[in-house]
């Protein structure tokens, strides 16, 4: 997975689940970050979990130390 914050909101997402692809693309577009995500085909539950974990890790690394209260 690749994520670029402060970018154009371009996204390339291939999870095998069209609705998940759409939701992640819309998230990137509205949040304004570029995103590239491709997952190996698995069961739906595993794909959703893998996408969430990958996105969380990528964004966590980018925003580490940026705590707002």
Buried (B, 14 or more C-beta within 10 A) or exposed (E): BEBBEEBEBEBEBEBBBEEBBEBBBEBBBEBEBBBBBEBEEEEEEEBBEBBEEBBEEBBEEEEEEEEEE
